């Protein structure tokens, strides 16, 4: 979605910057509600990359599957109608 707007995250704080951009743009439902879990998913991804102690199980992935599908479906609906960012 950010790419469609002419934006991109940098390597420094990239995933957090995406979370912040989404939160700032989508303050009302339904997009806000669909994207709300992004922060938790981002933290979980970060956890499995940097924390070898806490495993992510198949049950964890299965539980988040509907959440990710909802997030993705909302992004697909919005990507073609988002304005290009201009400063």
TORKEZA-380629 format. One record per residue (C-alpha): residue number from 1; x, y, z. Coordinates in pm, whole numbers, plus 50000, padded with zeros to 5 digits. Each point is the difference from the previous one (the first is absolute). Layout:
N
NUM;X;Y;Z
...
***
This chain:
87
1;50000;50000;50000
2;50279;50241;50084
3;50173;49918;49673
4;49681;50084;49812
5;50013;50340;50168
6;50361;50059;49897
7;50133;49924;50349
8;50234;49737;50138
9;50136;49901;50335
10;50371;50025;50063
11;50207;49728;50160
12;50018;50203;50322
13;49672;49934;50179
14;49839;49882;49677
15;49721;49780;50132
16;49921;50243;50281
17;49986;50285;49750
18;49747;49802;49797
19;49791;49946;50312
20;50009;50371;50081
21;49911;50103;49643
22;49705;49762;49997
23;49880;50119;50340
24;50026;50366;49896
25;49811;49952;49673
26;49724;49767;50106
27;49840;50140;50313
28;49642;49884;49938
29;49841;49661;49945
30;50001;49781;49804
31;50367;50051;49900
32;50108;50090;50354
33;49850;49681;50139
34;50145;49783;49724
35;50350;50143;50046
36;49997;50014;50382
37;50166;49655;50039
38;50296;50104;49782
39;50198;50120;50304
40;49962;49671;50182
41;50090;49806;49686
42;50305;50225;49950
43;50116;49941;50357
44;49951;49625;49961
45;50205;49998;49680
46;50269;50196;50176
47;49991;49759;50293
48;50058;49692;49786
49;50284;50171;49815
50;50190;50106;50314
51;49877;49767;50278
52;50096;49633;49965
53;49833;49913;50331
54;49635;50072;49923
55;49879;49780;49713
56;49708;50075;49774
57;49786;49690;49954
58;49778;49880;49720
59;49705;50079;50227
60;50120;50361;50027
61;50016;50027;49623
62;49659;49838;49958
63;49847;50237;50255
64;50131;50305;49814
65;49904;49880;49653
66;49655;50168;50001
67;50156;50321;50136
68;50255;50010;49719
69;49734;49922;49739
70;49787;50290;50124
71;50299;50236;50000
72;50096;49892;49648
73;49645;50032;49867
74;49974;50355;50135
75;50334;50092;49843
76;49883;49863;49665
77;49685;50213;50018
78;50195;50316;50076
79;50314;49972;49790
80;49842;50124;49675
81;49823;50297;50159
82;50274;50136;50226
83;50135;50338;49901
84;50368;50042;49917
85;50175;50180;50282
86;50136;50343;49917
87;50192;50218;50238
***
